[in-house]
Amino acid sequence: MERPVSPPSVAALERLVQERPLPRHVGIIMDGNGRWAELRGLPREEGHREGSNSVREVTRCARRVGVQALTVYAFSSQNWARPAEEVAALMNLLREYLESEREEILENGIRFNAIGEVEKLPRFVKEPLDRLRADSANNKGMVLTLALSYGGREELAQAARRMAEAVCKGELTPAQLDTQTFESYLWTDGLPPLDLVVRTSGEQRISNFLLWQLAYAELCFSDVLWPDFRTEAFLRCLAQYQQRERRFGLTSAQVKREDSQRANA
């Protein structure tokens, strides 16, 4: 009788992931903090606090394996409608995160970024956020982006509004309004193309996250609640991405032919 094959250790899985093509830009919809806390009879705020530890561990793993950009959905435009005490707790936790992670971000050459309507954030959050963005602006390592007060529809609306203003000022003509120009008006301008989006907690929806950028991204849905989503779970999502064939509208035969031509070049 054959013995069952044991799954690779986390270290072995990490080595395997590093040997294969990585997604350049990974987006994560961090879901399940509240349910994690409720299952343990804890306040929802404790789920958010434990979730910040997952952000720290996943960021370290992404940088270590060589992901170029990591964007995490930290607070949506719609989250402002949550109970005031939960919003206040999230803002305090965000400030704690910015202060506690500042040294590690700078020491590891990470460029810190934020997208969304960040002007809506309270001053005690926005000030340390702006300082960290400025102080890490010249770093050449992985880009860590927090999507804060962010919504995909809101991003598209502001981009359209800014382009319309540019046309009215004579800075753009209608003939110049193509997809490449439009992308330059998005909050994600300058980031690599989005290759992979992960959503945790078993939910299978996009929730207004990076709607334009998702056009050709691979989607990975994990049943793991975000506070429990650590290195191994993240590596398994990367490994799943690496097993997929990305066709971008081409046929499988065309993709294989192009891959063969590149290998022989």
N, C-alpha and C positions, 0 to 999 in steps of 0.2 A: 504493500500500500504506500502510495506516494505521500510524503510529508507535505502539509500545506506550506506554501511560500510565504514567508513573513514579509510584511511591508517594510520598505527601507526606513532606516532611522531618519530623524529630522536632519542630521548632518549629511547623511548620504543623499537625501532628497534635495537638499540645498546644492550639493555638488552637481547632481543631475540637472537641476534647473539652470545652473550657471553654464553648463556645456551646450545648451540649446539657445536658439534665438529668443530673446526676451521682449516683452512688450515695452515700447519706449515710454509710454505714458499710461499709467493705471489710475482709474478713478474708483473710489469706494463709497458706496451708499451705506453708511454705518447705521444699521437698524437693529433694534432689539434691546436697547439699554433699559427701557421701562419694564418690559416683560421679564428680563433677567432679574431685576429688583423685586418685582411682584411675586415671582416664583419663590423668592427667598424671604418674603415678608418684610422687605426693606422699602424705604422711601425711594421714589423714582430717581431722586438726586444721586443715590448711591450707585445706581446703574450707570448714570452718566460719568460718575467719578471713576468707576472701574473701567468704563469704556475708554477713558483717557489713557489708561495703561496699555490698552490694545493699540491705540494710535502710536504710542511710543515704541512698542515692540515691532509693529508692522513697518513703521518708518525705518527703524534700524535694519530690518531684514531687507527692505526694498533697496536701501542704499548699499548694503553689503553685497547683494547679488548683482547690482548694476542697473537697476531701473533708472531711467533718466529723470522721470517726473512722476510724482505721486500727488493726486488731488483727492482730498477727503471732504465729504459733504458734512460739515459740522453743524450748520444752522441754516435752515431754509427761510425764504421770504415768508412762508406760511407759518413757520414756527413762532412768529411773534404773537399769533392768536392763542397760543397755549396759556394755561393758568399763569398769572403774574409771578407767583412764587417759584414756579419751575423755570420761567424765563430768567428771573433774577439769579437763581442757582446756576443756570447754564452760563450766564455772563461772568459770574464769580469764578466758576471753574475754568472758563476760557482764559481769564486773566492769570489764574494760577498756572495754567499750562504754558502760557507765553513766558512767564517769569521763570518757571522751573526748567523749561527746555532751552532757554536762550543760550546758555553756555555750551550745551552739547551741539546745538545747531551750528553755532559759530565755529566751534573747534573742529567739526567734521566737514566744513566747507559747504554746507547745505545752503542753498538760496531759498529764503523764506518768502512766500508770496500769499496774497489773499485776493479773492475775487468775490464780487457781489456788491450790494449796496452798503458798503462798509461805513459810509457816513452816518448810517442809522445806529451804529453801535454806540453804547455809552462811552464817555470820555475815558473812564478808568480802564476800558478795554482797548479803545482805539489808540491811545497814546503808546502803550507798550507794543502794540501791533505795528504801528508806524515806525517805531524805533528799530524793531527787529527787521522789518523789511529794508530799511535804509542801511542798517549795519551789515546786512548779509547780501546786499545788492551785487557786490562784485565777486561773490563766491562762485566757483566753477563746478561744484558737485551737483548732486541731485536737487531738483526743485521740489520743495514741499509746499503745496498750495492748500490753504483752508478756504473752502467755499462757505462764506459767512453772510447771512442775510441774502442768500443766493437763490435765484430761481431761473431756470432755463428760459421760460417765456419772457421774464423780465429782462434777461440778458439780450434776447433777440429784439425786444421792443426798444431798448436803449440804443442798440446798434443801428436799428432802422432810423431812429430819431436823429442820431448824430450824423448819419449819412445824408438824411434829408436836409439837415442844417448846412452840411458842406456843399450840397448842390445849390441851395439858396444863396450861399456866399460866393458861388462860382468856383469853389475849390475842386469840385467834381462835376462831371457831366453824366447824364443818364447812361451814356454808352459805356462808361467806366464801371458801372455797377454790376460786377460779376461776382462769382463766389469767392475768389481770392481777395478782392477788395472788401467784401462783406466780412470775411474772417478777420481782417485787420482792425475792425471796429469792435470785435468781441473782447470780453474781459480776459479770455485765454490767449490773446495774441502773444506770440513769442514762445508758447509752449509747444512741445512736440505733438504730432497727431495722436489722438486718443486711440489706443489699441485695445484696451481691456477695461470693462466696468464690472466690478464685483458688488453684489448686494447680499448682505447677511440676513439672518433670521428666518429664512424660508419664504419671504415675500418675493413676488416676481413681478415687479413693476418698476418704472423709472423715476417716478415722483419728481418730475420737473428738473431733472439733473442733466446738465450738459446736452441739451436736446440737439443742437446743431452738430456738436462734436461726435455724437453717437452714431453718425451716419453709417460708418463701416467698422465700428468697434465690436469686438467679441463680448458677449455677456456671460457672466458666471454667477449663478445663484447658489448660495451656501445656506444650509439649514442652521448653521451655528449662530447663536446670538452674539452680537458684537462684543460684549465684554469677555466672551470666551474665545474670540477669534484672534489667535496669536500666530506665531511663526509657522507652525505646521499647516494650519488652515490656509494661510496666505500662500505658502509654497505649493500647496495642492491646487489652488486656483491658477497659479502661474504654470504648473505642469499641465493642467487641463487646456489652457490657452495654447501651449506648445504642441499639443496633439491635433490641433485644428488646422484645416487648410483654408487659408485666407485668399479669396478669389477676386474681390473687388469688381464684380460684374463679369469676370472672365469665366470660361469653362475650366473644369479641372484639367483637361488636356493642355490648354494654353498655359496654365500656371506651371504644370510640370515641365513643359517645354522651356519656359522662361527660366525656371530654376536650374534646369540642365545647362542652358546656355551660360548662365552666370557662373555655375560651377566649373565649366570648361574654359571660361574666359581667362 
